[in-house]
């Protein structure tokens, strides 16, 4: 049974790393909105493709624009922090009990 616990622990670690990376991509996207980056740059386009569809869906569900400020990246970052605190820690706890 310890092997299954190790598997769950490894999955939780991978999910945590992916959520951390996505958190920083969202942060970079928010910082990029303060400047005028080259929209033809492949890195800028990749960041836009990773973040904009989800922030657009959040904006359709919840009104996130207050004047010139869009809070949808902040809401998405809060969702990621919730997932890390709840889902990832729950998976780690399950893995710990299986060892």
NUBA-894532 format. One record per atom (N, C-alpha, C, CB): residue number from 0; atom name; x, y, z. Coordinates in steps of 0.2 Angstrom, whole numbers, always signed. Glycine has a CB too. Layout:
<seq NUM | atom CA | east X | north Y | up Z>
...
! end
This chain:
<seq 0 | atom N | east +4 | north -6 | up +0>
<seq 0 | atom CA | east +0 | north +0 | up +0>
<seq 0 | atom C | east +4 | north +6 | up +0>
<seq 0 | atom CB | east -5 | north +0 | up +6>
<seq 1 | atom N | east +11 | north +6 | up +2>
<seq 1 | atom CA | east +15 | north +11 | up +3>
<seq 1 | atom C | east +17 | north +14 | up -4>
<seq 1 | atom CB | east +21 | north +10 | up +6>
<seq 2 | atom N | east +17 | north +9 | up -9>
<seq 2 | atom CA | east +18 | north +12 | up -16>
<seq 2 | atom C | east +13 | north +16 | up -19>
<seq 2 | atom CB | east +19 | north +5 | up -21>
<seq 3 | atom N | east +6 | north +15 | up -17>
<seq 3 | atom CA | east +1 | north +19 | up -19>
<seq 3 | atom C | east +1 | north +26 | up -16>
<seq 3 | atom CB | east -6 | north +15 | up -18>
<seq 4 | atom N | east +3 | north +26 | up -10>
<seq 4 | atom CA | east +4 | north +32 | up -6>
<seq 4 | atom C | east +10 | north +36 | up -9>
<seq 4 | atom CB | east +6 | north +30 | up +1>
<seq 5 | atom N | east +15 | north +33 | up -11>
<seq 5 | atom CA | east +21 | north +36 | up -15>
<seq 5 | atom C | east +18 | north +39 | up -21>
<seq 5 | atom CB | east +27 | north +32 | up -16>
<seq 6 | atom N | east +14 | north +35 | up -25>
<seq 6 | atom CA | east +11 | north +38 | up -31>
<seq 6 | atom C | east +7 | north +44 | up -30>
<seq 6 | atom CB | east +7 | north +32 | up -34>
<seq 7 | atom N | east +3 | north +44 | up -25>
<seq 7 | atom CA | east -2 | north +50 | up -24>
<seq 7 | atom C | east +3 | north +56 | up -22>
<seq 7 | atom CB | east -7 | north +48 | up -18>
<seq 8 | atom N | east +8 | north +54 | up -18>
<seq 8 | atom CA | east +12 | north +60 | up -16>
<seq 8 | atom C | east +16 | north +63 | up -22>
<seq 8 | atom CB | east +18 | north +57 | up -11>
<seq 9 | atom N | east +18 | north +59 | up -26>
<seq 9 | atom CA | east +21 | north +61 | up -32>
<seq 9 | atom C | east +17 | north +65 | up -37>
<seq 9 | atom CB | east +24 | north +55 | up -36>
<seq 10 | atom N | east +10 | north +63 | up -37>
<seq 10 | atom CA | east +5 | north +67 | up -41>
<seq 10 | atom C | east +4 | north +73 | up -38>
<seq 10 | atom CB | east -1 | north +63 | up -42>
<seq 11 | atom N | east +4 | north +73 | up -31>
<seq 11 | atom CA | east +2 | north +80 | up -28>
<seq 11 | atom C | east +8 | north +85 | up -29>
<seq 11 | atom CB | east +1 | north +78 | up -20>
<seq 12 | atom N | east +14 | north +82 | up -29>
<seq 12 | atom CA | east +20 | north +86 | up -30>
<seq 12 | atom C | east +20 | north +89 | up -37>
<seq 12 | atom CB | east +27 | north +82 | up -29>
<seq 13 | atom N | east +18 | north +85 | up -42>
<seq 13 | atom CA | east +18 | north +88 | up -49>
<seq 13 | atom C | east +13 | north +93 | up -50>
<seq 13 | atom CB | east +17 | north +82 | up -54>
<seq 14 | atom N | east +7 | north +92 | up -47>
<seq 14 | atom CA | east +1 | north +97 | up -47>
<seq 14 | atom C | east +3 | north +103 | up -44>
<seq 14 | atom CB | east -5 | north +94 | up -44>
<seq 15 | atom N | east +7 | north +103 | up -38>
<seq 15 | atom CA | east +9 | north +109 | up -35>
<seq 15 | atom C | east +14 | north +113 | up -39>
<seq 15 | atom CB | east +12 | north +107 | up -28>
<seq 16 | atom N | east +19 | north +109 | up -42>
<seq 16 | atom CA | east +24 | north +112 | up -47>
<seq 16 | atom C | east +20 | north +116 | up -52>
<seq 16 | atom CB | east +29 | north +107 | up -49>
<seq 17 | atom N | east +16 | north +112 | up -56>
<seq 17 | atom CA | east +12 | north +115 | up -61>
<seq 17 | atom C | east +8 | north +121 | up -59>
<seq 17 | atom CB | east +7 | north +110 | up -64>
<seq 18 | atom N | east +5 | north +121 | up -53>
<seq 18 | atom CA | east +1 | north +127 | up -51>
<seq 18 | atom C | east +6 | north +133 | up -49>
<seq 18 | atom CB | east -3 | north +125 | up -45>
<seq 19 | atom N | east +12 | north +131 | up -46>
<seq 19 | atom CA | east +16 | north +136 | up -45>
<seq 19 | atom C | east +19 | north +140 | up -51>
<seq 19 | atom CB | east +23 | north +134 | up -41>
<seq 20 | atom N | east +20 | north +136 | up -56>
<seq 20 | atom CA | east +22 | north +139 | up -63>
<seq 20 | atom C | east +17 | north +143 | up -66>
<seq 20 | atom CB | east +25 | north +133 | up -68>
<seq 21 | atom N | east +11 | north +141 | up -66>
<seq 21 | atom CA | east +5 | north +144 | up -69>
<seq 21 | atom C | east +4 | north +151 | up -65>
<seq 21 | atom CB | east -1 | north +140 | up -69>
<seq 22 | atom N | east +5 | north +151 | up -58>
<seq 22 | atom CA | east +4 | north +157 | up -54>
<seq 22 | atom C | east +9 | north +162 | up -56>
<seq 22 | atom CB | east +6 | north +155 | up -47>
<seq 23 | atom N | east +15 | north +160 | up -58>
<seq 23 | atom CA | east +20 | north +165 | up -60>
<seq 23 | atom C | east +19 | north +167 | up -67>
<seq 23 | atom CB | east +27 | north +162 | up -59>
<seq 24 | atom N | east +16 | north +163 | up -71>
<seq 24 | atom CA | east +14 | north +165 | up -78>
<seq 24 | atom C | east +9 | north +170 | up -78>
<seq 24 | atom CB | east +12 | north +159 | up -82>
<seq 25 | atom N | east +4 | north +169 | up -73>
<seq 25 | atom CA | east -1 | north +174 | up -72>
<seq 25 | atom C | east +2 | north +181 | up -70>
<seq 25 | atom CB | east -7 | north +172 | up -67>
<seq 26 | atom N | east +6 | north +180 | up -65>
<seq 26 | atom CA | east +10 | north +186 | up -62>
<seq 26 | atom C | east +13 | north +190 | up -68>
<seq 26 | atom CB | east +14 | north +184 | up -57>
<seq 27 | atom N | east +17 | north +186 | up -72>
<seq 27 | atom CA | east +21 | north +190 | up -78>
<seq 27 | atom C | east +16 | north +193 | up -82>
<seq 27 | atom CB | east +25 | north +184 | up -81>
<seq 28 | atom N | east +10 | north +190 | up -84>
<seq 28 | atom CA | east +5 | north +193 | up -88>
<seq 28 | atom C | east +2 | north +199 | up -85>
<seq 28 | atom CB | east -1 | north +188 | up -89>
<seq 29 | atom N | east +1 | north +199 | up -79>
<seq 29 | atom CA | east -1 | north +205 | up -75>
<seq 29 | atom C | east +4 | north +211 | up -76>
<seq 29 | atom CB | east -3 | north +204 | up -68>
<seq 30 | atom N | east +10 | north +209 | up -75>
<seq 30 | atom CA | east +15 | north +214 | up -76>
<seq 30 | atom C | east +16 | north +217 | up -83>
<seq 30 | atom CB | east +22 | north +212 | up -73>
<seq 31 | atom N | east +15 | north +212 | up -88>
<seq 31 | atom CA | east +16 | north +214 | up -95>
<seq 31 | atom C | east +10 | north +219 | up -97>
<seq 31 | atom CB | east +15 | north +208 | up -99>
<seq 32 | atom N | east +4 | north +219 | up -93>
<seq 32 | atom CA | east -1 | north +223 | up -95>
<seq 32 | atom C | east +0 | north +230 | up -93>
<seq 32 | atom CB | east -8 | north +221 | up -91>
<seq 33 | atom N | east +5 | north +231 | up -89>
<seq 33 | atom CA | east +7 | north +238 | up -88>
<seq 33 | atom C | east +12 | north +241 | up -93>
<seq 33 | atom CB | east +11 | north +238 | up -81>
<seq 34 | atom N | east +14 | north +237 | up -97>
<seq 34 | atom CA | east +19 | north +239 | up -103>
<seq 34 | atom C | east +16 | north +238 | up -109>
<seq 34 | atom CB | east +26 | north +236 | up -102>
<seq 35 | atom N | east +19 | north +239 | up -115>
<seq 35 | atom CA | east +17 | north +238 | up -121>
<seq 35 | atom C | east +21 | north +233 | up -125>
<seq 35 | atom CB | east +16 | north +244 | up -126>
<seq 36 | atom N | east +21 | north +226 | up -123>
<seq 36 | atom CA | east +26 | north +222 | up -126>
<seq 36 | atom C | east +24 | north +220 | up -133>
<seq 36 | atom CB | east +26 | north +215 | up -122>
<seq 37 | atom N | east +29 | north +218 | up -137>
<seq 37 | atom CA | east +28 | north +216 | up -144>
<seq 37 | atom C | east +23 | north +210 | up -144>
<seq 37 | atom CB | east +35 | north +215 | up -147>
<seq 38 | atom N | east +17 | north +211 | up -147>
<seq 38 | atom CA | east +13 | north +206 | up -148>
<seq 38 | atom C | east +15 | north +200 | up -152>
<seq 38 | atom CB | east +6 | north +208 | up -150>
<seq 39 | atom N | east +20 | north +201 | up -156>
<seq 39 | atom CA | east +22 | north +196 | up -161>
<seq 39 | atom C | east +28 | north +192 | up -158>
<seq 39 | atom CB | east +25 | north +199 | up -167>
<seq 40 | atom N | east +30 | north +194 | up -152>
<seq 40 | atom CA | east +35 | north +190 | up -149>
<seq 40 | atom C | east +32 | north +183 | up -147>
<seq 40 | atom CB | east +38 | north +193 | up -142>
<seq 41 | atom N | east +36 | north +177 | up -148>
<seq 41 | atom CA | east +33 | north +171 | up -147>
<seq 41 | atom C | east +32 | north +170 | up -139>
<seq 41 | atom CB | east +37 | north +165 | up -149>
<seq 42 | atom N | east +36 | north +172 | up -135>
<seq 42 | atom CA | east +35 | north +172 | up -128>
<seq 42 | atom C | east +29 | north +175 | up -125>
<seq 42 | atom CB | east +41 | north +174 | up -124>
<seq 43 | atom N | east +28 | north +181 | up -128>
<seq 43 | atom CA | east +22 | north +185 | up -126>
<seq 43 | atom C | east +16 | north +182 | up -128>
<seq 43 | atom CB | east +23 | north +193 | up -129>
<seq 44 | atom N | east +16 | north +179 | up -134>
<seq 44 | atom CA | east +10 | north +176 | up -137>
<seq 44 | atom C | east +8 | north +170 | up -133>
<seq 44 | atom CB | east +11 | north +174 | up -144>
<seq 45 | atom N | east +13 | north +166 | up -131>
<seq 45 | atom CA | east +12 | north +160 | up -127>
<seq 45 | atom C | east +9 | north +162 | up -120>
<seq 45 | atom CB | east +19 | north +156 | up -126>
<seq 46 | atom N | east +12 | north +167 | up -117>
<seq 46 | atom CA | east +9 | north +169 | up -111>
<seq 46 | atom C | east +2 | north +171 | up -111>
<seq 46 | atom CB | east +13 | north +175 | up -108>
<seq 47 | atom N | east +0 | north +175 | up -117>
<seq 47 | atom CA | east -7 | north +177 | up -118>
<seq 47 | atom C | east -11 | north +171 | up -119>
<seq 47 | atom CB | east -7 | north +182 | up -124>
<seq 48 | atom N | east -9 | north +166 | up -123>
<seq 48 | atom CA | east -13 | north +160 | up -124>
<seq 48 | atom C | east -14 | north +156 | up -118>
<seq 48 | atom CB | east -10 | north +156 | up -129>
<seq 49 | atom N | east -9 | north +156 | up -113>
<seq 49 | atom CA | east -10 | north +152 | up -107>
<seq 49 | atom C | east -15 | north +156 | up -102>
<seq 49 | atom CB | east -3 | north +151 | up -104>
<seq 50 | atom N | east -15 | north +162 | up -102>
<seq 50 | atom CA | east -19 | north +166 | up -97>
<seq 50 | atom C | east -25 | north +169 | up -99>
<seq 50 | atom CB | east -14 | north +171 | up -94>
<seq 51 | atom N | east -25 | north +172 | up -105>
<seq 51 | atom CA | east -31 | north +176 | up -107>
<seq 51 | atom C | east -38 | north +172 | up -108>
<seq 51 | atom CB | east -30 | north +179 | up -113>
<seq 52 | atom N | east -38 | north +166 | up -110>
<seq 52 | atom CA | east -44 | north +162 | up -110>
<seq 52 | atom C | east -47 | north +161 | up -104>
<seq 52 | atom CB | east -43 | north +155 | up -114>
<seq 53 | atom N | east -43 | north +160 | up -99>
<seq 53 | atom CA | east -46 | north +158 | up -92>
<seq 53 | atom C | east -48 | north +165 | up -89>
<seq 53 | atom CB | east -41 | north +155 | up -87>
<seq 54 | atom N | east -44 | north +170 | up -89>
<seq 54 | atom CA | east -46 | north +177 | up -86>
<seq 54 | atom C | east -53 | north +179 | up -90>
<seq 54 | atom CB | east -41 | north +182 | up -87>
<seq 55 | atom N | east -53 | north +178 | up -96>
<seq 55 | atom CA | east -59 | north +180 | up -100>
<seq 55 | atom C | east -65 | north +176 | up -97>
<seq 55 | atom CB | east -59 | north +178 | up -108>
<seq 56 | atom N | east -65 | north +170 | up -96>
<seq 56 | atom CA | east -71 | north +166 | up -93>
<seq 56 | atom C | east -72 | north +169 | up -86>
<seq 56 | atom CB | east -69 | north +159 | up -93>
<seq 57 | atom N | east -67 | north +171 | up -82>
<seq 57 | atom CA | east -69 | north +173 | up -75>
<seq 57 | atom C | east -72 | north +180 | up -76>
<seq 57 | atom CB | east -62 | north +174 | up -71>
<seq 58 | atom N | east -70 | north +184 | up -81>
<seq 58 | atom CA | east -73 | north +191 | up -82>
<seq 58 | atom C | east -81 | north +190 | up -84>
<seq 58 | atom CB | east -69 | north +195 | up -87>
<seq 59 | atom N | east -82 | north +185 | up -88>
<seq 59 | atom CA | east -89 | north +184 | up -90>
<seq 59 | atom C | east -93 | north +182 | up -84>
<seq 59 | atom CB | east -89 | north +178 | up -96>
<seq 60 | atom N | east -91 | north +178 | up -79>
<seq 60 | atom CA | east -95 | north +176 | up -74>
<seq 60 | atom C | east -95 | north +181 | up -68>
<seq 60 | atom CB | east -91 | north +169 | up -71>
<seq 61 | atom N | east -90 | north +184 | up -67>
<seq 61 | atom CA | east -90 | north +189 | up -62>
<seq 61 | atom C | east -87 | north +196 | up -65>
<seq 61 | atom CB | east -85 | north +187 | up -56>
<seq 62 | atom N | east -91 | north +202 | up -63>
<seq 62 | atom CA | east -88 | north +208 | up -66>
<seq 62 | atom C | east -82 | north +210 | up -62>
<seq 62 | atom CB | east -94 | north +214 | up -65>
<seq 63 | atom N | east -76 | north +210 | up -66>
<seq 63 | atom CA | east -70 | north +211 | up -63>
<seq 63 | atom C | east -66 | north +217 | up -65>
<seq 63 | atom CB | east -65 | north +205 | up -65>
<seq 64 | atom N | east -69 | north +221 | up -69>
<seq 64 | atom CA | east -66 | north +227 | up -72>
<seq 64 | atom C | east -69 | north +233 | up -68>
<seq 64 | atom CB | east -68 | north +228 | up -79>
<seq 65 | atom N | east -65 | north +236 | up -64>
<seq 65 | atom CA | east -66 | north +242 | up -60>
<seq 65 | atom C | east -62 | north +248 | up -63>
<seq 65 | atom CB | east -65 | north +241 | up -53>
<seq 66 | atom N | east -65 | north +252 | up -67>
<seq 66 | atom CA | east -62 | north +258 | up -71>
<seq 66 | atom C | east -57 | north +255 | up -76>
<seq 66 | atom CB | east -58 | north +262 | up -66>
<seq 67 | atom N | east -50 | north +256 | up -75>
<seq 67 | atom CA | east -45 | north +254 | up -79>
<seq 67 | atom C | east -42 | north +247 | up -76>
<seq 67 | atom CB | east -40 | north +259 | up -80>
<seq 68 | atom N | east -44 | north +245 | up -70>
<seq 68 | atom CA | east -41 | north +239 | up -67>
<seq 68 | atom C | east -45 | north +233 | up -68>
<seq 68 | atom CB | east -40 | north +241 | up -60>
<seq 69 | atom N | east -42 | north +228 | up -70>
<seq 69 | atom CA | east -45 | north +221 | up -71>
<seq 69 | atom C | east -43 | north +217 | up -66>
<seq 69 | atom CB | east -44 | north +218 | up -78>
<seq 70 | atom N | east -47 | north +214 | up -62>
<seq 70 | atom CA | east -45 | north +210 | up -56>
<seq 70 | atom C | east -46 | north +202 | up -58>
<seq 70 | atom CB | east -50 | north +211 | up -50>
<seq 71 | atom N | east -47 | north +201 | up -64>
<seq 71 | atom CA | east -48 | north +193 | up -65>
<seq 71 | atom C | east -41 | north +190 | up -65>
<seq 71 | atom CB | east -50 | north +193 | up -73>
<seq 72 | atom N | east -35 | north +192 | up -66>
<seq 72 | atom CA | east -29 | north +189 | up -64>
<seq 72 | atom C | east -28 | north +188 | up -57>
<seq 72 | atom CB | east -23 | north +192 | up -67>
<seq 73 | atom N | east -30 | north +193 | up -53>
<seq 73 | atom CA | east -29 | north +192 | up -46>
<seq 73 | atom C | east -34 | north +186 | up -43>
<seq 73 | atom CB | east -31 | north +199 | up -42>
<seq 74 | atom N | east -40 | north +186 | up -46>
<seq 74 | atom CA | east -45 | north +181 | up -44>
<seq 74 | atom C | east -42 | north +174 | up -46>
<seq 74 | atom CB | east -52 | north +182 | up -47>
<seq 75 | atom N | east -39 | north +174 | up -52>
<seq 75 | atom CA | east -36 | north +167 | up -54>
<seq 75 | atom C | east -31 | north +165 | up -50>
<seq 75 | atom CB | east -34 | north +168 | up -61>
<seq 76 | atom N | east -27 | north +170 | up -47>
<seq 76 | atom CA | east -21 | north +168 | up -43>
<seq 76 | atom C | east -24 | north +166 | up -36>
<seq 76 | atom CB | east -17 | north +174 | up -42>
<seq 77 | atom N | east -30 | north +169 | up -34>
<seq 77 | atom CA | east -33 | north +166 | up -28>
<seq 77 | atom C | east -35 | north +159 | up -28>
<seq 77 | atom CB | east -38 | north +171 | up -26>
<seq 78 | atom N | east -38 | north +158 | up -34>
<seq 78 | atom CA | east -41 | north +151 | up -36>
<seq 78 | atom C | east -35 | north +146 | up -35>
<seq 78 | atom CB | east -44 | north +151 | up -43>
<seq 79 | atom N | east -29 | north +148 | up -38>
<seq 79 | atom CA | east -23 | north +143 | up -38>
<seq 79 | atom C | east -21 | north +142 | up -31>
<seq 79 | atom CB | east -18 | north +146 | up -43>
<seq 80 | atom N | east -21 | north +148 | up -27>
<seq 80 | atom CA | east -19 | north +147 | up -20>
<seq 80 | atom C | east -23 | north +142 | up -16>
<seq 80 | atom CB | east -18 | north +154 | up -17>
<seq 81 | atom N | east -30 | north +143 | up -18>
<seq 81 | atom CA | east -35 | north +139 | up -14>
<seq 81 | atom C | east -33 | north +131 | up -16>
<seq 81 | atom CB | east -42 | north +141 | up -16>
<seq 82 | atom N | east -32 | north +130 | up -23>
<seq 82 | atom CA | east -31 | north +123 | up -25>
<seq 82 | atom C | east -25 | north +120 | up -22>
<seq 82 | atom CB | east -30 | north +123 | up -33>
<seq 83 | atom N | east -20 | north +125 | up -21>
<seq 83 | atom CA | east -14 | north +122 | up -18>
<seq 83 | atom C | east -15 | north +121 | up -10>
<seq 83 | atom CB | east -8 | north +127 | up -18>
<seq 84 | atom N | east -19 | north +125 | up -7>
<seq 84 | atom CA | east -20 | north +124 | up +0>
<seq 84 | atom C | east -25 | north +118 | up +1>
<seq 84 | atom CB | east -23 | north +130 | up +3>
<seq 85 | atom N | east -29 | north +117 | up -3>
<seq 85 | atom CA | east -35 | north +112 | up -2>
<seq 85 | atom C | east -33 | north +105 | up -5>
<seq 85 | atom CB | east -41 | north +114 | up -4>
<seq 86 | atom N | east -32 | north +105 | up -12>
<seq 86 | atom CA | east -32 | north +99 | up -16>
<seq 86 | atom C | east -25 | north +96 | up -15>
<seq 86 | atom CB | east -33 | north +101 | up -23>
<seq 87 | atom N | east -20 | north +100 | up -15>
<seq 87 | atom CA | east -13 | north +97 | up -15>
<seq 87 | atom C | east -12 | north +95 | up -8>
<seq 87 | atom CB | east -8 | north +102 | up -17>
<seq 88 | atom N | east -13 | north +99 | up -3>
<seq 88 | atom CA | east -12 | north +96 | up +4>
<seq 88 | atom C | east -17 | north +90 | up +6>
<seq 88 | atom CB | east -14 | north +102 | up +9>
<seq 89 | atom N | east -23 | north +90 | up +3>
<seq 89 | atom CA | east -27 | north +84 | up +4>
<seq 89 | atom C | east -24 | north +78 | up +1>
<seq 89 | atom CB | east -34 | north +85 | up +1>
<seq 90 | atom N | east -21 | north +79 | up -5>
<seq 90 | atom CA | east -18 | north +73 | up -8>
<seq 90 | atom C | east -11 | north +71 | up -4>
<seq 90 | atom CB | east -15 | north +75 | up -15>
<seq 91 | atom N | east -8 | north +76 | up -1>
<seq 91 | atom CA | east -2 | north +74 | up +3>
<seq 91 | atom C | east -4 | north +70 | up +9>
<seq 91 | atom CB | east +2 | north +80 | up +5>
<seq 92 | atom N | east -10 | north +73 | up +12>
<seq 92 | atom CA | east -12 | north +69 | up +18>
<seq 92 | atom C | east -15 | north +62 | up +17>
<seq 92 | atom CB | east -18 | north +73 | up +21>
<seq 93 | atom N | east -18 | north +61 | up +11>
<seq 93 | atom CA | east -20 | north +55 | up +9>
<seq 93 | atom C | east -14 | north +50 | up +8>
<seq 93 | atom CB | east -24 | north +55 | up +3>
<seq 94 | atom N | east -9 | north +53 | up +5>
<seq 94 | atom CA | east -3 | north +49 | up +4>
<seq 94 | atom C | east +1 | north +47 | up +10>
<seq 94 | atom CB | east +2 | north +53 | up -1>
<seq 95 | atom N | east +1 | north +52 | up +15>
<seq 95 | atom CA | east +4 | north +50 | up +22>
<seq 95 | atom C | east +0 | north +45 | up +25>
<seq 95 | atom CB | east +4 | north +57 | up +26>
<seq 96 | atom N | east -6 | north +45 | up +25>
<seq 96 | atom CA | east -10 | north +40 | up +29>
<seq 96 | atom C | east -9 | north +33 | up +26>
<seq 96 | atom CB | east -17 | north +42 | up +29>
<seq 97 | atom N | east -7 | north +33 | up +19>
<seq 97 | atom CA | east -7 | north +26 | up +16>
<seq 97 | atom C | east +0 | north +23 | up +17>
<seq 97 | atom CB | east -8 | north +27 | up +8>
<seq 98 | atom N | east +5 | north +27 | up +20>
<seq 98 | atom CA | east +12 | north +24 | up +21>
<seq 98 | atom C | east +12 | north +20 | up +27>
<seq 98 | atom CB | east +17 | north +30 | up +21>
! end
